[in-house]
């Protein structure tokens, strides 16, 4: 029957990899579970392995995993003589808003709001007026420089004609 020799926590190489080695004769079929559900392989999550005699070695590869990929990963090896499984915890990223508040109707809101949402109207209008004033000053300065370059920049130096 199959026997799981090694199952290692995710490590980042070119992609995140959960390394495994499974022994079995006849060669077992392998599939993965994520939090008890069958893991569907995609371009983002896929398994690569090679068979060397009675041992299958490989990786469950993750291409840029997020917090949605956190959880328990179970490898299941099955052949005609039996099956074996082993679980390991995979943790890739923290949730962006770990503390949430549930409102009426099941709506979910973060407990803290980003600072740009908390500006009062007076402070916002003052910041806008400062920005508009600086932009207007820069435009006037550029126009004056352009006029001066056109007026004085065309004279030949030292009275020489080119």
Backbone as ProteinMPNN parsed JSONL, in Angstrom:
{"seq_chain_A": "XXXXXXXXXXXXXXXXXXXXXXXXXXXXXXXXXXXXXXXXXXXXXXXXXXXXXXXXXXXXXXXXXXXXXXXXXXXXXXXXXXXXXXXXXXXXXXXXXXXXXXXXXXXXXXXXXXXXXXXXXXXXXXXXXXXXXXXXXXXXXXXXXXXXXXXXXXXXXXXXXX", "coords_chain_A": {"N_chain_A": [[0.835, -1.203, 0.0], [0.332, 2.382, -0.392], [2.609, 4.771, 1.05], [3.318, 7.675, 2.783], [6.247, 9.353, 2.65], [7.594, 11.845, 3.068], [6.408, 15.141, 3.841], [6.465, 18.447, 3.449], [6.415, 21.788, 4.862], [5.217, 24.774, 3.123], [7.622, 26.277, 0.973], [9.429, 28.981, -0.416], [10.67, 28.981, -3.579], [11.231, 29.389, -6.852], [8.542, 29.397, -7.161], [6.019, 29.014, -4.591], [6.312, 25.996, -2.774], [5.041, 22.901, -1.76], [6.658, 20.293, -0.716], [6.819, 16.768, -1.353], [7.053, 13.202, -0.834], [6.221, 10.003, -1.875], [5.762, 6.569, -1.33], [5.05, 3.524, -3.008], [3.775, 0.433, -4.329], [1.811, -1.162, -6.521], [2.374, 1.935, -8.392], [1.021, 4.736, -6.75], [-1.958, 6.74, -7.253], [-2.182, 10.262, -7.045], [-3.772, 12.883, -5.297], [-4.967, 16.105, -4.144], [-6.298, 17.75, -1.237], [-7.889, 20.721, -0.116], [-8.502, 22.205, 2.81], [-10.273, 20.078, 3.316], [-11.768, 19.908, 0.98], [-11.822, 18.861, -2.459], [-8.987, 19.707, -4.277], [-8.776, 21.694, -7.041], [-6.729, 21.714, -9.795], [-4.998, 24.431, -11.314], [-3.551, 27.017, -13.429], [-2.39, 28.508, -11.477], [-2.227, 26.938, -9.162], [-0.702, 23.904, -9.107], [0.374, 20.468, -9.501], [3.538, 18.963, -9.643], [5.458, 16.15, -10.326], [7.751, 13.362, -10.228], [8.374, 9.965, -11.073], [10.376, 7.615, -9.508], [11.392, 4.625, -9.568], [9.791, 2.979, -7.012], [9.066, 5.232, -5.719], [7.458, 8.341, -5.605], [8.255, 11.629, -6.129], [7.861, 15.124, -5.569], [6.274, 18.382, -6.0], [3.666, 20.464, -4.765], [2.779, 23.191, -6.396], [2.569, 26.742, -6.048], [1.708, 29.655, -7.631], [2.318, 32.802, -6.856], [0.642, 32.936, -4.326], [-2.23, 33.933, -2.302], [-3.981, 35.209, 0.646], [-6.269, 33.707, 0.446], [-5.415, 31.208, -0.194], [-4.434, 30.148, 2.136], [-4.489, 27.543, 4.607], [-5.333, 24.075, 5.347], [-3.607, 21.509, 3.75], [-3.986, 18.446, 2.223], [-2.471, 15.516, 1.201], [-3.421, 12.789, -0.761], [-2.825, 9.499, -1.33], [-3.409, 6.757, -3.386], [-3.734, 3.33, -4.193], [-4.293, -0.032, -5.567], [-3.967, -1.545, -3.303], [-4.509, -0.041, -1.069], [-4.795, 3.082, 0.77], [-3.329, 6.246, 1.678], [-2.97, 9.199, 3.661], [-1.93, 12.542, 4.433], [-1.682, 15.573, 6.268], [-0.866, 19.045, 6.055], [-0.196, 22.346, 7.243], [-0.665, 25.26, 5.374], [0.49, 28.494, 5.089], [0.376, 31.598, 3.668], [-0.147, 34.457, 3.193], [-1.246, 37.228, 5.269], [-4.642, 38.15, 6.124], [-6.059, 41.048, 4.569], [-7.86, 42.746, 5.985], [-8.14, 41.969, 9.008], [-9.885, 42.214, 11.252], [-13.285, 42.342, 11.373], [-16.527, 43.86, 11.227], [-19.866, 43.018, 11.659], [-22.774, 44.231, 10.226], [-26.231, 45.369, 9.965], [-28.37, 43.201, 8.136], [-26.374, 41.462, 7.443], [-24.175, 42.718, 6.348], [-20.707, 43.376, 5.95], [-18.17, 45.207, 7.51], [-15.027, 46.899, 7.745], [-13.406, 47.423, 10.907], [-11.743, 49.581, 11.27], [-11.247, 52.497, 9.307], [-9.724, 53.558, 6.231], [-7.485, 56.435, 6.23], [-7.96, 58.397, 4.251], [-10.664, 58.394, 3.887], [-11.716, 59.697, 6.014], [-11.602, 62.459, 6.009], [-12.608, 65.762, 6.801], [-14.844, 68.179, 5.303], [-13.903, 70.849, 5.289], [-11.105, 70.698, 5.661], [-10.453, 69.229, 3.405], [-11.263, 70.964, 1.3], [-9.499, 73.079, 1.771], [-7.032, 71.838, 1.234], [-7.377, 71.293, -1.483], [-7.557, 73.892, -2.507], [-4.972, 74.837, -1.957], [-3.473, 73.128, -3.627], [-4.455, 73.864, -6.177], [-3.653, 76.56, -6.24], [-0.82, 76.292, -6.17], [-0.449, 74.959, -8.616], [-1.339, 76.918, -10.42], [0.563, 78.965, -9.94], [2.882, 77.66, -10.844], [2.28, 77.41, -13.575], [2.163, 80.134, -14.384], [4.823, 80.885, -13.876], [6.19, 79.222, -15.726], [5.221, 80.297, -18.156], [6.27, 82.918, -18.063], [9.045, 82.346, -18.075], [9.245, 81.118, -20.612], [8.613, 83.284, -22.312], [10.743, 85.039, -21.716], [12.957, 83.52, -22.583], [12.445, 83.323, -25.309], [12.584, 86.059, -26.022], [15.142, 87.064, -25.221], [16.927, 85.018, -25.789], [17.605, 84.695, -28.462], [19.515, 86.428, -29.378], [22.745, 86.832, -30.75], [25.812, 85.92, -29.283], [28.386, 88.04, -28.143], [28.262, 89.657, -30.34], [28.685, 88.241, -32.672], [27.942, 86.861, -35.856], [26.176, 84.089, -36.877]], "CA_chain_A": [[0.0, 0.0, 0.0], [1.127, 3.61, -0.417], [3.099, 5.308, 2.316], [3.851, 9.022, 2.576], [7.561, 9.419, 3.288], [7.817, 13.209, 3.557], [5.499, 16.217, 3.457], [7.118, 19.609, 4.06], [5.694, 23.062, 4.814], [5.526, 25.535, 1.905], [8.89, 27.004, 0.892], [9.477, 29.789, -1.63], [11.79, 28.884, -4.513], [10.676, 30.245, -7.893], [7.153, 29.431, -6.724], [5.891, 28.331, -3.312], [6.3, 24.558, -3.024], [4.861, 21.925, -0.684], [7.386, 19.12, -1.213], [6.322, 15.492, -0.851], [7.585, 11.953, -1.372], [5.272, 8.925, -1.595], [6.236, 5.242, -1.736], [3.959, 2.58, -3.237], [3.909, -0.493, -5.452], [1.96, -0.348, -7.727], [2.47, 3.387, -8.192], [-0.27, 5.293, -6.345], [-2.45, 7.993, -7.834], [-2.096, 11.319, -6.037], [-4.582, 14.089, -5.421], [-4.847, 17.0, -2.996], [-7.479, 18.384, -0.643], [-7.644, 22.004, 0.551], [-9.507, 22.325, 3.871], [-11.238, 18.992, 3.188], [-12.403, 19.929, -0.343], [-10.914, 18.448, -3.526], [-8.267, 20.85, -4.848], [-8.774, 21.691, -8.507], [-5.47, 22.281, -10.263], [-5.092, 25.497, -12.307], [-2.21, 27.538, -13.715], [-1.871, 29.099, -10.243], [-1.907, 25.831, -8.254], [-0.58, 22.653, -9.853], [1.297, 19.494, -8.926], [4.563, 18.404, -10.516], [6.192, 15.079, -9.65], [8.357, 12.358, -11.086], [8.391, 8.618, -10.508], [11.697, 7.007, -9.525], [11.179, 3.312, -8.968], [8.533, 2.914, -6.263], [8.897, 6.492, -4.998], [7.038, 9.534, -6.348], [8.683, 12.848, -5.45], [7.436, 16.309, -6.305], [5.838, 19.589, -5.301], [2.435, 21.17, -5.079], [3.324, 24.523, -6.664], [1.662, 27.893, -5.954], [2.236, 30.84, -8.301], [1.859, 34.008, -6.163], [-0.554, 32.661, -3.521], [-2.765, 35.0, -1.448], [-4.545, 34.708, 1.9], [-7.301, 32.722, 0.126], [-4.757, 29.906, -0.293], [-4.072, 29.648, 3.465], [-5.337, 26.45, 5.08], [-4.762, 22.741, 5.479], [-3.446, 20.785, 2.505], [-3.886, 17.017, 2.467], [-2.139, 14.683, 0.046], [-4.065, 11.482, -0.687], [-2.198, 8.535, -2.241], [-4.279, 5.582, -3.458], [-3.521, 2.285, -5.194], [-5.194, -1.161, -5.376], [-3.73, -2.171, -2.001], [-4.928, 0.812, 0.039], [-4.587, 4.518, 0.596], [-2.692, 6.951, 2.797], [-3.066, 10.655, 3.534], [-1.23, 13.333, 5.449], [-2.086, 16.973, 6.172], [0.086, 20.063, 6.492], [-0.789, 23.686, 7.208], [-0.029, 26.207, 4.468], [0.179, 29.894, 5.406], [1.085, 32.394, 2.675], [-0.296, 35.885, 3.491], [-2.272, 37.61, 6.24], [-5.817, 38.803, 5.556], [-5.847, 42.496, 4.579], [-8.676, 43.337, 7.044], [-8.362, 40.831, 9.891], [-10.997, 42.403, 12.169], [-14.436, 42.827, 10.632], [-17.72, 44.13, 12.011], [-21.049, 42.657, 10.889], [-23.869, 45.176, 10.429], [-27.566, 44.863, 9.667], [-28.5, 42.531, 6.852], [-25.196, 40.647, 7.18], [-23.112, 43.492, 5.7], [-19.451, 43.296, 6.671], [-17.404, 46.448, 7.419], [-13.815, 46.901, 8.571], [-13.539, 48.214, 12.127], [-11.033, 50.831, 11.031], [-11.392, 52.969, 7.926], [-8.528, 54.256, 5.773], [-7.49, 57.845, 6.586], [-8.471, 59.288, 3.223], [-12.119, 58.427, 3.963], [-12.12, 60.391, 7.226], [-11.344, 63.888, 5.921], [-13.78, 66.626, 6.83], [-14.95, 68.96, 4.067], [-13.084, 72.069, 5.372], [-9.71, 70.33, 5.428], [-10.338, 68.811, 2.007], [-11.332, 72.143, 0.422], [-8.257, 73.825, 1.964], [-5.98, 71.125, 0.498], [-7.621, 71.481, -2.91], [-7.207, 75.274, -2.867], [-3.503, 74.907, -1.963], [-2.996, 72.453, -4.83], [-4.794, 74.691, -7.334], [-2.78, 77.737, -6.187], [0.527, 75.898, -6.585], [-0.475, 74.666, -10.05], [-1.445, 78.193, -11.127], [1.854, 79.616, -9.813], [3.816, 76.957, -11.729], [1.933, 77.761, -14.956], [2.594, 81.521, -14.62], [6.281, 80.867, -13.913], [6.599, 78.639, -17.002], [4.917, 81.249, -19.23], [7.255, 84.009, -17.968], [10.331, 81.808, -18.538], [9.146, 80.916, -22.05], [8.68, 84.597, -22.957], [12.099, 85.572, -21.567], [13.874, 82.755, -23.438], [12.198, 83.732, -26.694], [12.971, 87.454, -26.246], [16.567, 87.301, -25.023], [17.741, 83.865, -26.155], [17.921, 84.658, -29.887], [20.641, 87.316, -29.675], [24.013, 86.153, -30.839], [26.702, 86.345, -28.207], [29.594, 88.796, -28.484], [28.064, 90.344, -31.616], [29.066, 87.421, -33.836], [26.828, 86.354, -36.627], [26.398, 82.689, -37.131]], "C_chain_A": [[0.872, 1.257, 0.0], [1.494, 4.064, 0.99], [3.703, 6.673, 2.022], [5.148, 9.141, 3.368], [7.828, 10.801, 3.871], [6.719, 14.121, 3.045], [5.99, 17.449, 4.201], [6.272, 20.856, 3.909], [6.095, 23.85, 3.577], [6.82, 26.332, 2.03], [8.877, 27.769, -0.42], [10.777, 29.529, -2.376], [11.446, 29.844, -5.639], [9.189, 30.433, -7.639], [7.119, 28.806, -5.336], [5.69, 26.842, -3.586], [6.03, 23.808, -1.72], [5.47, 20.63, -1.221], [6.823, 17.849, -0.575], [7.09, 14.343, -1.498], [6.65, 10.84, -0.917], [5.842, 7.618, -2.142], [5.019, 4.346, -1.946], [4.232, 1.702, -4.43], [2.637, -1.322, -5.513], [1.908, 1.146, -7.41], [1.101, 3.969, -7.84], [-0.665, 6.51, -7.187], [-2.505, 9.017, -6.712], [-3.127, 12.396, -6.34], [-4.542, 14.841, -4.094], [-6.213, 17.485, -2.548], [-7.035, 19.7, -0.013], [-8.798, 22.223, 1.516], [-10.629, 21.304, 3.684], [-11.955, 18.925, 1.85], [-11.366, 19.527, -1.39], [-10.307, 19.699, -4.162], [-8.225, 20.701, -6.362], [-7.506, 22.384, -8.964], [-5.726, 23.294, -11.371], [-3.674, 25.911, -12.669], [-1.563, 28.09, -12.447], [-1.455, 28.017, -9.251], [-1.859, 24.552, -9.086], [0.483, 21.765, -9.216], [2.269, 19.038, -10.01], [5.294, 17.327, -9.722], [6.815, 14.16, -10.684], [8.431, 11.045, -10.32], [9.797, 8.059, -10.634], [11.574, 5.67, -8.806], [9.816, 3.269, -8.308], [8.216, 4.219, -5.551], [8.493, 7.601, -5.972], [7.449, 10.747, -5.526], [8.225, 14.042, -6.264], [7.025, 17.441, -5.403], [4.415, 19.932, -5.71], [2.861, 22.627, -5.18], [2.234, 25.586, -6.639], [2.347, 29.078, -6.617], [1.577, 32.07, -7.683], [0.578, 33.772, -5.36], [-0.944, 33.859, -2.667], [-3.298, 34.387, -0.163], [-5.673, 33.702, 1.649], [-6.705, 31.308, 0.053], [-4.28, 29.376, 1.053], [-4.996, 28.489, 3.825], [-4.583, 25.144, 5.162], [-4.765, 22.046, 4.122], [-3.183, 19.323, 2.827], [-3.536, 16.318, 1.172], [-2.766, 13.316, 0.281], [-3.431, 10.607, -1.76], [-3.012, 7.252, -2.204], [-3.768, 4.617, -4.526], [-4.44, 1.11, -4.858], [-5.079, -1.777, -3.983], [-4.137, -1.303, -0.815], [-4.718, 2.284, -0.269], [-3.934, 5.089, 1.853], [-2.899, 8.437, 2.565], [-2.328, 11.318, 4.68], [-1.548, 14.799, 5.191], [-0.982, 17.88, 6.693], [-0.581, 21.418, 6.361], [0.026, 24.565, 6.272], [-0.463, 27.615, 4.803], [1.034, 30.776, 4.5], [1.038, 33.89, 2.985], [-1.346, 36.088, 4.564], [-3.462, 38.205, 5.51], [-5.612, 40.308, 5.602], [-6.651, 43.21, 5.66], [-9.026, 42.233, 8.029], [-9.567, 40.981, 10.813], [-12.154, 43.036, 11.412], [-15.617, 42.976, 11.582], [-18.921, 43.802, 11.141], [-22.176, 43.609, 11.25], [-25.202, 44.528, 10.133], [-27.596, 44.24, 8.286], [-27.279, 41.7, 6.492], [-24.071, 41.386, 6.48], [-21.868, 43.471, 6.578], [-18.655, 44.568, 6.415], [-16.121, 46.303, 8.215], [-14.021, 47.795, 9.791], [-12.837, 49.55, 11.979], [-11.189, 51.193, 9.572], [-10.085, 53.636, 7.513], [-8.64, 55.756, 6.016], [-8.117, 58.738, 5.531], [-9.997, 59.331, 3.215], [-12.619, 59.27, 5.126], [-11.876, 61.89, 7.165], [-12.638, 64.667, 6.046], [-13.732, 67.574, 5.629], [-14.083, 70.215, 4.104], [-11.616, 71.748, 5.074], [-9.499, 69.939, 3.972], [-10.352, 70.011, 1.071], [-10.069, 72.997, 0.57], [-7.12, 73.166, 1.189], [-6.147, 71.298, -1.005], [-7.225, 72.889, -3.324], [-5.688, 75.464, -2.874], [-2.961, 74.281, -3.243], [-3.279, 73.273, -6.078], [-3.906, 75.932, -7.38], [-1.364, 77.416, -6.639], [0.588, 75.593, -8.083], [-0.55, 75.954, -10.866], [-0.114, 78.945, -11.081], [2.878, 78.983, -10.758], [3.536, 77.303, -13.191], [2.401, 79.173, -15.294], [4.112, 81.58, -14.731], [6.786, 80.286, -15.237], [6.343, 79.589, -18.169], [5.938, 82.382, -19.235], [8.616, 83.526, -18.468], [10.324, 81.609, -20.054], [9.269, 82.244, -22.798], [10.099, 85.156, -22.881], [13.1, 84.837, -22.465], [13.687, 83.153, -24.893], [12.706, 85.146, -26.981], [14.487, 87.628, -26.207], [17.459, 86.158, -25.525], [18.162, 83.856, -27.611], [19.063, 85.587, -30.26], [21.918, 86.52, -29.778], [24.964, 86.735, -29.804], [27.927, 87.04, -28.794], [29.477, 89.462, -29.863], [28.458, 89.538, -32.827], [27.807, 86.956, -34.551], [27.157, 84.925, -37.033], [26.093, 82.329, -38.516]], "O_chain_A": [[2.047, 1.185, 0.363], [0.799, 3.786, 1.967], [4.514, 6.809, 1.106], [5.151, 9.043, 4.595], [8.238, 10.924, 5.025], [6.167, 13.911, 1.965], [5.943, 17.5, 5.43], [5.504, 20.983, 2.956], [7.177, 23.638, 3.03], [7.08, 26.973, 3.048], [8.374, 27.271, -1.427], [11.86, 29.821, -1.868], [11.373, 31.047, -5.387], [8.644, 31.51, -7.877], [8.073, 28.141, -4.935], [4.98, 26.47, -4.521], [6.692, 24.04, -0.708], [4.881, 19.957, -2.066], [6.406, 17.85, 0.583], [7.691, 14.493, -2.561], [6.323, 10.736, 0.265], [6.339, 7.565, -3.267], [4.067, 4.394, -1.167], [4.831, 2.133, -5.416], [2.406, -2.13, -4.613], [1.471, 1.566, -6.339], [0.126, 3.725, -8.55], [0.182, 7.204, -7.749], [-2.833, 8.688, -5.572], [-3.33, 12.771, -7.494], [-4.141, 14.298, -3.065], [-7.146, 17.617, -3.34], [-5.945, 19.79, 0.553], [-9.94, 22.406, 1.095], [-11.802, 21.627, 3.871], [-12.687, 17.967, 1.602], [-10.179, 19.812, -1.236], [-11.022, 20.628, -4.536], [-7.708, 19.718, -6.893], [-7.236, 23.517, -8.565], [-6.553, 23.066, -12.254], [-2.708, 25.255, -12.278], [-0.338, 28.138, -12.344], [-0.44, 28.162, -8.571], [-2.855, 24.164, -9.696], [1.365, 22.235, -8.496], [1.875, 18.764, -11.144], [5.701, 17.557, -8.583], [6.451, 14.18, -11.86], [8.536, 11.02, -9.094], [10.358, 8.025, -11.73], [11.645, 5.604, -7.579], [8.798, 3.496, -8.962], [7.208, 4.311, -4.852], [9.108, 7.775, -7.024], [7.049, 10.886, -4.371], [8.199, 13.993, -7.493], [7.362, 17.479, -4.219], [4.012, 19.717, -6.854], [3.257, 23.235, -4.185], [1.127, 25.375, -7.135], [3.444, 29.466, -6.215], [0.41, 32.351, -7.955], [-0.463, 34.346, -5.68], [-0.105, 34.7, -2.344], [-3.1, 33.2, 0.098], [-6.005, 32.922, 2.541], [-7.425, 30.325, 0.223], [-3.768, 28.259, 1.117], [-6.15, 28.455, 3.4], [-3.357, 25.106, 5.06], [-5.785, 22.0, 3.435], [-2.282, 18.995, 3.597], [-4.213, 16.497, 0.16], [-2.664, 12.751, 1.369], [-3.488, 10.925, -2.947], [-3.281, 6.713, -1.13], [-3.412, 5.033, -5.629], [-5.279, 1.225, -3.964], [-5.998, -2.46, -3.532], [-4.117, -1.769, 0.324], [-4.494, 2.674, -1.415], [-3.984, 4.498, 2.932], [-2.993, 8.889, 1.424], [-2.132, 10.734, 5.745], [-1.671, 15.222, 4.042], [-0.265, 17.542, 7.634], [-1.423, 21.626, 5.488], [1.253, 24.612, 6.36], [-1.659, 27.91, 4.805], [2.262, 30.718, 4.548], [2.087, 34.532, 3.036], [-2.225, 35.248, 4.757], [-3.316, 38.711, 4.397], [-5.046, 40.815, 6.571], [-6.169, 44.2, 6.211], [-10.086, 41.618, 7.915], [-10.217, 39.986, 11.133], [-12.023, 44.135, 10.873], [-15.694, 42.301, 12.609], [-18.996, 44.257, 9.999], [-22.502, 43.782, 12.425], [-25.309, 43.304, 10.057], [-26.916, 44.706, 7.371], [-27.151, 41.27, 5.346], [-23.101, 40.759, 6.053], [-21.963, 43.538, 7.804], [-18.473, 44.974, 5.268], [-16.118, 45.65, 9.259], [-14.725, 48.802, 9.718], [-13.303, 50.553, 12.519], [-11.255, 50.322, 8.704], [-9.404, 54.221, 8.355], [-9.742, 56.305, 6.013], [-8.747, 59.74, 5.871], [-10.575, 60.223, 2.593], [-13.817, 59.535, 5.224], [-11.94, 62.547, 8.205], [-13.654, 64.284, 5.466], [-12.679, 67.742, 5.013], [-13.567, 70.625, 3.064], [-10.968, 72.464, 4.31], [-8.479, 70.282, 3.375], [-9.545, 70.079, 0.144], [-9.613, 73.583, -0.412], [-6.325, 73.858, 0.553], [-5.159, 71.436, -1.725], [-6.62, 73.072, -4.38], [-5.17, 76.189, -3.724], [-2.076, 74.852, -3.88], [-2.421, 73.368, -6.956], [-3.45, 76.317, -8.456], [-0.768, 78.175, -7.403], [1.569, 75.932, -8.744], [0.11, 76.067, -11.899], [0.299, 79.51, -12.094], [3.653, 79.692, -11.399], [4.476, 77.471, -13.968], [2.972, 79.397, -16.361], [4.634, 82.27, -15.607], [7.733, 80.823, -15.812], [7.165, 79.677, -19.081], [6.424, 82.768, -20.298], [9.276, 84.242, -19.221], [11.32, 81.91, -20.712], [9.961, 82.316, -23.814], [10.608, 85.688, -23.867], [13.991, 85.461, -23.041], [14.662, 83.303, -25.628], [13.209, 85.406, -28.075], [15.052, 88.28, -27.084], [18.666, 86.355, -25.664], [19.025, 83.056, -27.973], [19.538, 85.525, -31.393], [22.152, 85.619, -28.972], [24.905, 87.926, -29.498], [28.429, 86.638, -29.844], [30.491, 89.79, -30.479], [28.559, 90.092, -33.922], [26.768, 86.699, -33.942], [28.266, 84.613, -37.469], [26.232, 81.167, -38.897]]}, "name": "protein", "num_of_chains": 1, "seq": "XXXXXXXXXXXXXXXXXXXXXXXXXXXXXXXXXXXXXXXXXXXXXXXXXXXXXXXXXXXXXXXXXXXXXXXXXXXXXXXXXXXXXXXXXXXXXXXXXXXXXXXXXXXXXXXXXXXXXXXXXXXXXXXXXXXXXXXXXXXXXXXXXXXXXXXXXXXXXXXXXX"}
